[in-house]
Amino acid sequence: MKITAACPPCMVHRAYKEICYATEDPGLRLEVMLEVIKLLARELNPGAVPAIVGTMRDRLIKRMTGNPDPYRSVKEVSNKAALELVPWAEQYVNSAGDDFERFRRAGLCAIVGNAMEFDILGHEFKVEDLSGLLARAEQNLAIDDLKSIYEIAKRARKVLYLTDNAGEIAFDVLLVRELRHLGAEVTVAVKEEPCINDALLEDARAVGMDDEADELITTGTDTVGLVLEWASPECLKAYEEADLVIAKGMGNIETLTEYEHAKPIAFLLYTKCETIASHLGVERGKCVAKLMT
């Protein structure tokens, strides 16, 4: 997926927020911000992929500030807030009448969790909003391929589950549980190194994902989304062996739509930006379960 006119201002906005998390030194903040602007001027063109340019931006900020994980405290707060709502979400899933309805409800919880994102221009999220978003998930589902995803999941031997944000990953646990209930072997992949507020191994363990997944691995990199050329051999093996890939969040749809795939990919996300919403043909602030075959 390529950039649109909405991407440059959003990238600048997020850069400033990330720099402020990374350092309190006003002089260094200005120095880094100016370098970010130079990088964006150099890398942004009609053929640029937002997630790849965003990765370059984030690496520059981490390197220049000396802060390897600017969003660390944000991720900790997100995990805590999500875990407080997991019992409600589990009750919602467990009260379903059959396997498909359980899968559907777990999928909705996982999608709504993707709203837990910060510093995207025009997307305002507060942790106290999460319960309301969960309650309205069904009505807010703009693309609903959950039945088709379920039918593929029932037949899948192996599933690769690509996570996105910390906090959100607590709700991914519910969907991983349902995928395993259907008989699939589920490998869950998180980022190897800090990547904005994306989940790392420590976040996965904090919410109990290591107890639910058959295997918990990393992508081998700090890339926004999944860039196959930069992924670790372990992650590529899991991708190649998977009968179904569940890809959470906007970064994964930005990168994975750049490839031809020989397997079904289910994109589960909350449309937080104009570029993604326009690409999918829906409004911002919508839940999406999109199957690409």
N, C-alpha and C positions, 0 to 999 in steps of 0.2 A: 504494500500500500504506500502510495506516495504522499508527500506533503501537500497541504493546501495553504491558502493565504492566512488561515487561522493559526497555523503552526508557529511561525516566527514569534509573534507576541506572547504566545503561551510559553514557548521555550525560554524567552527572556524573563518572564514573570517567575517561572519555576526556578530558574538559575538564581535569581535574587533571593528567593525564599531559602533555597538550599545553602547558599553562601552565608546567609544570616544564621542558619542552624550550625554551620561549620566553624564560624569564627565570630568573635565579638570585636575584633580589631577593625575600626572603620577604614583605616588606610588600606589594609589588606582586602577588605570587602570591595573597595573601589578598584584596586589593581586586578583582582580576579574577575570582576564584572566586565572590565574593559577587555580582558583576554577572551572571555566568553563571547562577547560581541564580535571580536575578530574571528573567532572560530566559526560562529554561525554565518558570518558574511562569506567565509571561505567555503563552507560545506553545504549551505542551503542552495538548492537548485530544483527545478521541476522534477528531476528524477530521484531526489533524495527520499530516503525512508525515515519517517520521524523517529522511530525507536533507535536507529543507528546513530543519527545525529545527537539524540538525547543521551546515548551512552557516551559519546565523545565529550559532550558537555559535562556530564557527571564525573568522568575520569579526570578532566582538567580541574574541576573544583576540588576534588579529593586530593589531588596531587599538590595543588598550589596552597591549599589551606593546611595541609598536613593532617586533616581529619578524615580517617578512612570510612567513617560511617555517620554522616551528618544527621540521618533520620533515626538513629538508634533509640532515643528517648520516645519519639513518636511511635515507633514500632512496639515498644514495651507497653505504652498506654493503649494502643490498638488491641494488642493481644488480651490485655486485662478486660477491656470493655466487651470484646467479643465473647470471651469465656463466661461473662456474667449472663449473656443472653443464650448461650448454648443449651441450657436446660429447657428453656421455652421452645427452642427450635427442635430439640429432640422429642419433646412431647408432641409438637406439630407433626413431625414425621411419623412417630409411633402410633398416632391416632388414625393413620390412613387405613383404608379398607383392604387394599391389595398391594402386590409388589410394584405395579406401575405407579400407583398413587404415592407410595413411599418414595420411589425414585424421583417422581415429579416434585414432590415437596422438598426433598433433599436438594434437588437441582435448583429450585427457587431460592432456597437459603444460601446456596453457594453463589448464585448470581447476585443476590442482594448484597452479600458480603463484599463484592467488588466495588460497591459504592464507597468503601472505606479508603478513600484516596484524598491526598492533601495537596494544595498548591497548584491545582490545575485551574487555569484562568476560566472563570465563569462557573466553576463547580464548587459549591460550598457544602462541606460535610462537617457535621458535628456528631460525636459518638452518641449523643442522646437522640439523634434522629433515627438510629438503626432499628429500633423496635417498630416504629411507624412504617418504615420501608419494608420490613419483613411482613407486617400485617397487610400491606397493599401490594405485595409482590405479584399475586395472581392477576390482579386488574392492570398492573403496570407492564405486563409481558407483551412486548411489541412484536417479537419474532418467536414463535413457539414451535420448535422442532424437537421438543422433548420426547414425544412418542417415537419418532424415528430414531433418535439417539438411544432410547431404551431398547428398541428392537435389535439394534446393532450390539449394544452392550450385553444383551442376553446371549448372543452367539460368540462374543469375544472371549478368547482364551487369555489374552494379555492386553492390558490397558496402560497407557502412559498418561499420567495426570500432571500437567504443567501448571504449577501454582503461580500466583501473582503476589498479592500484598500480605504483609503481616496483619494480624487481626482477622482478615478475611479467611485465612487458612484454617481458623477454628471451625468455620462452617463447611470448608472443603472436607473436613473429617467425616461429616455426615454423608456426603455423597460418595466418598471412597468406601465407606462402610456398606452402602447399598450396592455399589459395583461389585464388591467382594461377595455380598449376599447372592448376587446373580450368578456367581461362579467364576468371575474373572480374577486373574492374578494382577494386582494393581501396583505399579511402580510410580511413586510420587517424586517429582523433581522440583527442587528449590534452587535458588541462586547459590553459587559457590562463594561469592564475595559480595559485599554490600552494593546494592543497586537501588537508589532512592529508598522507598519504603517497602521494597519487595522482601518476601520471606526468605530467611536463611535457615540452616539446619537448627540453630538455636530456637528460632520461632516455631518451627515444626514440632520440635520436642516440647516446647512450652505448652502447646495446645494438645499434645497427645497423638500427633500424627504418626509418630514412630511405633505406636501400639496398634494402629489400624492398617497402615500400608504393608503390603508384602515386602516391599523394598523401598527405602528412602535414600535418594541419591541427589546429586547436584547437577546442574547443567555444565559445570566446569568453568563458568565464567561469570562476569558481572553485567552481562548484556541485558538491556531492556528487551523483553521478549526472548525468542529463541532464534538465534542465527546458526543454522546448521553447520556452516563452515567453521565456526568458532567454538562449537560445543565439544565437550569431552568425549573420548571414545566410549565411556560407560553410558553417557546420555544418548549418543548416536545409536548404540546397540539397542537400548531400550526403545528408541524411536523406530528403528528398523523392524524390531520384533513385534511391535504393538499392532493389534488388530483394530484398535481405536485409540485416538489421541483426544483427550479432553484438554483444551487450552483455555486457561482462565485469563481474562483481562484484555486491556487494549493493546499492550505491548506485543502480546502473542499474535493478535490478529494483524498488527502492522507488519510483523516480520514473516509470519508463516504464509500470508497471502502472496508473498514474493516467489513462492515455489510451486512446482507441480507436485502433487502428492498421489501416491498409489494406495492410500488408505483414507478412511473417513476421519475427519477432524471436526470435533464439536467445540465451537467457540461459545463460551459462557461469560457474559460480561454485562456491565451496567454502562450505558453510554454517557460518559462524563464530558466528552468534548465534541465540538462541532464537526471536526474532520471525520471521526469514527461514525458519528450519527449519520452524517451525509453519505458516507461509504455504504452504510447498511440500509439507507433509505428510511430512517426513523427519526424521531425527535430526540433531543438530549434528555437525559434523566429517565431512560427506559431500560427495562430488563430485556435481555436478548439471549436466546438459545438457538444458535445458527449452526446447522450441519452442512459441512462442505464435503462432498464426495467426488 
